[in-house]
Amino acid sequence: MAKIIITGGEVLDGEVQISGAKNAVLPILCATLLADSTISIGNVPHLHDVTTTMELLGALGVPLMVDEKLTITVEPGTNVQTVAPYELVKTMRASILVLGPLLARYGHAEVSLPGGCAIGSRPVDQHIRGLQALGADVVVENGYVKARADKGLRGGHYAFDMVTVTGTENVLMAAALAEGTS
């Protein structure tokens, strides 16, 4: 819709359904990896990136269902895989958001670099440094960010070198299960 034209002289009345925001629902879906009980997320927008994130969670072994009102119900996983495959991660930069929750909940994670390209500047450096500040051992090998926290993450302090919404979301999700204060 390009515009709404309103001819005056009448009282406006009615309701408009507004869908949720993609940039809010993608990190919320990834954060469900932290949960130990069922999560329901309502008012989810019907977008390709949402479908891709659901496919990624499904590939990790997380059971989820969508109803006719676009409410997504996510069950906590007992057989969750901690390797996020290149085939899915390459299609959407926000896929890196599974790194922090997988690491925090399961103690290790391998997530393909977004786009799969390890050449040139690495836009996930801030994510890596933030997770290292929480005690993670992180390396980048063969196009994957490989993170371990064998004794669990611990609270820490990290000041980002630049503004990164996704990096902040990733580190905050990891810190949610870290021992201590971050």
C-alpha positions as CSV (number, residue, x, y, z in Angstrom):
1,M,0.0,0.0,0.0
2,A,1.6,3.3,-1.1
3,K,-0.7,5.6,0.8
4,I,-4.0,6.0,2.6
5,I,-6.4,8.7,1.5
6,I,-8.8,10.0,4.2
7,T,-11.7,12.3,3.3
8,G,-12.5,14.4,6.4
9,G,-15.7,15.0,8.1
10,E,-16.1,11.4,9.5
11,V,-15.0,9.8,12.7
12,L,-12.4,7.1,12.2
13,D,-13.3,3.8,13.8
14,G,-12.0,0.3,13.6
15,E,-9.0,-1.9,14.2
16,V,-5.9,-2.6,12.3
17,Q,-3.9,-5.7,12.9
18,I,-0.2,-5.0,13.1
19,S,2.2,-7.9,12.8
20,G,5.3,-8.3,15.0
21,A,8.7,-7.0,13.9
22,K,11.2,-9.3,12.1
23,N,14.1,-7.7,13.9
24,A,12.4,-8.6,17.2
25,V,11.2,-12.1,16.5
26,L,14.5,-13.5,15.1
27,P,16.5,-13.0,18.3
28,I,13.4,-14.1,20.3
29,L,13.3,-17.4,18.3
30,C,17.0,-18.0,18.9
31,A,16.6,-17.2,22.6
32,T,14.2,-20.2,22.9
33,L,17.4,-22.3,22.8
34,L,18.0,-21.1,26.4
35,A,14.6,-22.3,27.7
36,D,13.9,-25.4,29.7
37,S,10.1,-25.2,29.3
38,T,7.7,-24.6,26.4
39,I,7.7,-21.2,24.8
40,S,4.9,-19.6,22.7
41,I,5.6,-16.6,20.6
42,G,2.6,-14.8,19.2
43,N,2.0,-12.2,16.4
44,V,4.9,-13.5,14.4
45,P,5.2,-11.9,11.0
46,H,5.0,-14.3,8.0
47,L,8.4,-13.6,6.4
48,H,11.1,-15.6,4.7
49,D,13.7,-14.8,7.5
50,V,11.3,-16.2,10.1
51,T,10.8,-19.4,8.1
52,T,14.6,-19.7,7.7
53,T,15.1,-19.3,11.4
54,M,12.4,-21.9,12.1
55,E,14.2,-24.2,9.6
56,L,17.5,-23.6,11.4
57,L,16.0,-24.4,14.8
58,G,14.4,-27.5,13.3
59,A,17.8,-28.6,11.8
60,L,19.3,-28.2,15.3
61,G,16.6,-30.7,16.5
62,V,14.3,-28.2,18.3
63,P,10.7,-29.2,17.9
64,L,8.4,-26.3,17.0
65,M,4.9,-25.8,15.6
66,V,3.1,-22.9,14.0
67,D,-0.7,-22.5,14.2
68,E,-3.1,-20.7,11.9
69,K,-2.7,-17.4,13.9
70,L,1.1,-17.5,13.4
71,T,1.9,-18.4,17.0
72,I,5.0,-20.4,17.2
73,T,5.3,-23.0,20.0
74,V,8.8,-24.1,20.8
75,E,9.6,-27.2,22.9
76,P,12.9,-27.3,24.8
77,G,15.2,-29.7,23.0
78,T,16.7,-32.8,24.6
79,N,18.6,-33.9,21.4
80,V,19.7,-30.5,20.2
81,Q,22.5,-30.4,17.7
82,T,25.1,-27.7,18.4
83,V,26.4,-27.4,14.8
84,A,24.5,-24.8,12.7
85,P,25.0,-25.9,9.1
86,Y,26.4,-23.6,6.4
87,E,23.4,-24.4,4.0
88,L,21.0,-22.5,6.3
89,V,23.3,-20.0,8.0
90,K,24.6,-18.7,4.6
91,T,21.2,-17.5,3.7
92,M,20.7,-15.1,6.6
93,R,23.1,-13.1,8.7
94,A,20.8,-13.3,11.7
95,S,21.5,-17.0,11.9
96,I,24.7,-16.2,13.9
97,L,22.2,-15.5,16.8
98,V,22.1,-19.2,17.7
99,L,25.8,-19.1,18.7
100,G,25.4,-17.5,22.1
101,P,22.4,-19.5,23.2
102,L,23.8,-22.8,22.1
103,L,27.1,-22.1,23.8
104,A,25.4,-21.0,27.0
105,R,23.0,-23.9,27.2
106,Y,25.1,-26.8,25.9
107,G,28.7,-25.6,26.5
108,H,29.7,-25.7,22.9
109,A,28.6,-24.5,19.5
110,E,29.7,-24.4,15.8
111,V,28.0,-21.9,13.6
112,S,29.0,-21.2,10.1
113,L,30.1,-17.7,9.4
114,P,27.2,-15.7,7.9
115,G,27.5,-16.1,4.2
116,G,30.2,-18.7,4.9
117,C,33.0,-16.4,3.8
118,A,36.0,-16.3,6.1
119,I,37.9,-13.9,3.8
120,G,38.3,-10.3,4.6
121,S,36.9,-8.4,7.6
122,R,34.9,-10.6,9.9
123,P,31.8,-8.9,11.0
124,V,31.4,-11.3,13.9
125,D,34.5,-10.2,15.7
126,Q,32.5,-8.3,18.3
127,H,30.4,-11.4,19.0
128,I,33.6,-13.5,19.4
129,R,35.2,-11.0,21.8
130,G,32.0,-10.7,23.8
131,L,31.8,-14.4,24.3
132,Q,35.5,-14.6,25.2
133,A,34.8,-12.0,27.9
134,L,32.3,-14.5,29.3
135,G,35.0,-17.2,29.4
136,A,34.5,-19.0,26.1
137,D,37.3,-20.4,24.0
138,V,36.5,-19.3,20.4
139,V,38.2,-20.0,17.1
140,V,37.3,-19.6,13.5
141,E,38.2,-22.7,11.4
142,N,37.0,-23.8,8.0
143,G,34.3,-21.1,7.8
144,Y,32.8,-21.9,11.2
145,V,32.9,-20.1,14.5
146,K,33.7,-22.8,17.1
147,A,33.0,-21.9,20.7
148,R,33.5,-23.9,23.9
149,A,32.9,-23.3,27.5
150,D,33.6,-26.6,29.1
151,K,33.1,-25.3,32.7
152,G,30.2,-23.0,31.7
153,L,30.2,-19.3,31.0
154,R,30.9,-16.9,33.8
155,G,29.7,-13.3,34.1
156,G,32.0,-10.7,32.6
157,H,32.4,-7.2,31.3
158,Y,32.7,-6.3,27.7
159,A,32.5,-3.0,26.0
160,F,31.8,-3.3,22.2
161,D,34.2,-1.5,20.0
162,M,31.4,-0.4,17.7
163,V,27.6,-0.5,17.6
164,T,26.3,-4.0,16.8
165,V,22.7,-4.9,17.6
166,T,23.2,-8.5,16.7
167,G,26.4,-8.8,18.6
168,T,24.8,-7.3,21.7
169,E,21.8,-9.7,21.4
170,N,24.1,-12.7,21.0
171,V,26.3,-11.8,24.0
172,L,23.3,-11.0,26.2
173,M,21.7,-14.3,25.4
174,A,24.9,-16.1,26.3
175,A,25.2,-14.1,29.5
176,A,21.7,-15.0,30.5
177,L,22.9,-18.5,31.6
178,A,26.4,-17.4,32.7
179,E,27.3,-17.8,36.3
180,G,27.7,-14.4,38.0
181,T,27.0,-10.9,36.8
182,S,27.6,-9.5,33.4
